């Protein structure tokens, strides 16, 4: 028996059962879910930093959407906030390093 005790994507229990295995799950209460999502964000960011691929970035994005949902916002709300901030302050495409101000 392997023990995980971590937040997983919604279809993981179904996938495990399709593989002929059993799993023990619980549904996190609302207050604990947010905490678990923060832990998951750290996990996924670390995985991206190790592997640097689009799938790991997609995992980070999915956790961000989960965090937004936990705070009462939808995916569109998060994307609108991103676009508004990018419009006002720009993105990170140019790689600008601010050395100092006078």
C-alpha beads as a LAMMPS data file, in Angstrom:
LAMMPS data file: protein, C-alpha beads

102 atoms
101 bonds

1 atom types
1 bond types

-500.0 500.0 xlo xhi
-500.0 500.0 ylo yhi
-500.0 500.0 zlo zhi

Masses

1 110.0

Atoms # bond

1 1 1 0.000 0.000 0.000
2 1 1 1.327 3.423 -0.996
3 1 1 0.218 6.453 1.055
4 1 1 -0.096 9.889 -0.563
5 1 1 -2.259 12.168 1.620
6 1 1 -2.242 14.924 -0.994
7 1 1 -4.671 16.711 -3.256
8 1 1 -5.082 15.090 -6.677
9 1 1 -7.021 15.920 -9.819
10 1 1 -10.711 15.003 -9.774
11 1 1 -10.460 12.055 -12.167
12 1 1 -7.527 10.323 -10.460
13 1 1 -9.688 7.953 -8.343
14 1 1 -11.560 6.889 -11.496
15 1 1 -8.282 6.305 -13.354
16 1 1 -6.938 4.204 -10.457
17 1 1 -10.094 2.055 -10.479
18 1 1 -9.834 1.594 -14.263
19 1 1 -6.357 0.189 -13.652
20 1 1 -7.907 -2.478 -11.420
21 1 1 -6.659 -0.935 -8.192
22 1 1 -8.472 0.403 -5.155
23 1 1 -8.002 3.743 -3.465
24 1 1 -9.159 5.414 -0.285
25 1 1 -10.213 9.048 -0.695
26 1 1 -11.870 11.821 1.250
27 1 1 -13.286 15.169 0.169
28 1 1 -11.425 18.072 1.734
29 1 1 -13.523 20.539 3.703
30 1 1 -13.527 24.059 2.257
31 1 1 -11.022 25.499 4.740
32 1 1 -8.592 22.588 4.270
33 1 1 -9.007 22.581 0.468
34 1 1 -7.419 26.020 0.129
35 1 1 -4.444 24.951 2.258
36 1 1 -4.038 21.792 0.156
37 1 1 -4.164 23.849 -3.037
38 1 1 -1.352 26.058 -1.749
39 1 1 0.715 22.940 -1.024
40 1 1 -0.129 21.605 -4.491
41 1 1 0.975 24.877 -6.083
42 1 1 4.406 24.554 -4.462
43 1 1 4.625 20.924 -5.630
44 1 1 3.666 21.765 -9.208
45 1 1 5.993 24.797 -9.393
46 1 1 8.876 22.635 -8.178
47 1 1 8.019 19.989 -10.791
48 1 1 8.043 22.683 -13.477
49 1 1 11.384 24.032 -12.269
50 1 1 12.833 20.525 -12.576
51 1 1 11.279 19.497 -15.915
52 1 1 10.523 22.825 -17.644
53 1 1 7.789 21.547 -19.957
54 1 1 4.334 22.676 -21.042
55 1 1 2.556 19.876 -19.148
56 1 1 3.999 21.057 -15.834
57 1 1 3.014 24.646 -16.680
58 1 1 -0.512 23.395 -17.384
59 1 1 -0.531 21.738 -13.946
60 1 1 0.472 25.048 -12.329
61 1 1 -2.317 26.796 -14.229
62 1 1 -4.888 24.221 -13.114
63 1 1 -3.911 24.741 -9.479
64 1 1 -4.190 28.520 -9.955
65 1 1 -7.708 28.037 -11.301
66 1 1 -8.485 25.876 -8.253
67 1 1 -7.190 28.587 -5.914
68 1 1 -9.275 31.208 -7.707
69 1 1 -12.347 28.989 -7.356
70 1 1 -11.661 28.571 -3.632
71 1 1 -11.616 32.361 -3.323
72 1 1 -14.946 32.640 -5.148
73 1 1 -13.623 33.539 -8.613
74 1 1 -14.051 31.694 -11.892
75 1 1 -11.405 30.964 -14.497
76 1 1 -12.646 33.887 -16.582
77 1 1 -12.280 36.219 -13.584
78 1 1 -8.660 35.182 -13.187
79 1 1 -7.938 35.596 -16.891
80 1 1 -9.644 39.026 -16.930
81 1 1 -7.569 40.137 -13.923
82 1 1 -4.426 38.917 -15.696
83 1 1 -5.335 40.759 -18.896
84 1 1 -6.170 43.962 -17.007
85 1 1 -2.865 43.891 -15.155
86 1 1 -0.952 43.078 -18.347
87 1 1 -2.680 45.947 -20.128
88 1 1 -1.848 48.382 -17.308
89 1 1 1.672 47.198 -16.403
90 1 1 2.738 44.896 -19.217
91 1 1 3.790 41.265 -19.175
92 1 1 7.189 39.608 -18.894
93 1 1 7.937 38.924 -22.574
94 1 1 10.730 41.485 -22.971
95 1 1 12.839 40.284 -20.042
96 1 1 13.310 43.764 -18.600
97 1 1 15.491 43.891 -15.481
98 1 1 15.005 46.971 -13.301
99 1 1 18.466 47.774 -11.955
100 1 1 17.656 50.941 -10.027
101 1 1 15.658 54.152 -9.926
102 1 1 16.787 57.751 -9.169

Bonds

1 1 1 2
2 1 2 3
3 1 3 4
4 1 4 5
5 1 5 6
6 1 6 7
7 1 7 8
8 1 8 9
9 1 9 10
10 1 10 11
11 1 11 12
12 1 12 13
13 1 13 14
14 1 14 15
15 1 15 16
16 1 16 17
17 1 17 18
18 1 18 19
19 1 19 20
20 1 20 21
21 1 21 22
22 1 22 23
23 1 23 24
24 1 24 25
25 1 25 26
26 1 26 27
27 1 27 28
28 1 28 29
29 1 29 30
30 1 30 31
31 1 31 32
32 1 32 33
33 1 33 34
34 1 34 35
35 1 35 36
36 1 36 37
37 1 37 38
38 1 38 39
39 1 39 40
40 1 40 41
41 1 41 42
42 1 42 43
43 1 43 44
44 1 44 45
45 1 45 46
46 1 46 47
47 1 47 48
48 1 48 49
49 1 49 50
50 1 50 51
51 1 51 52
52 1 52 53
53 1 53 54
54 1 54 55
55 1 55 56
56 1 56 57
57 1 57 58
58 1 58 59
59 1 59 60
60 1 60 61
61 1 61 62
62 1 62 63
63 1 63 64
64 1 64 65
65 1 65 66
66 1 66 67
67 1 67 68
68 1 68 69
69 1 69 70
70 1 70 71
71 1 71 72
72 1 72 73
73 1 73 74
74 1 74 75
75 1 75 76
76 1 76 77
77 1 77 78
78 1 78 79
79 1 79 80
80 1 80 81
81 1 81 82
82 1 82 83
83 1 83 84
84 1 84 85
85 1 85 86
86 1 86 87
87 1 87 88
88 1 88 89
89 1 89 90
90 1 90 91
91 1 91 92
92 1 92 93
93 1 93 94
94 1 94 95
95 1 95 96
96 1 96 97
97 1 97 98
98 1 98 99
99 1 99 100
100 1 100 101
101 1 101 102
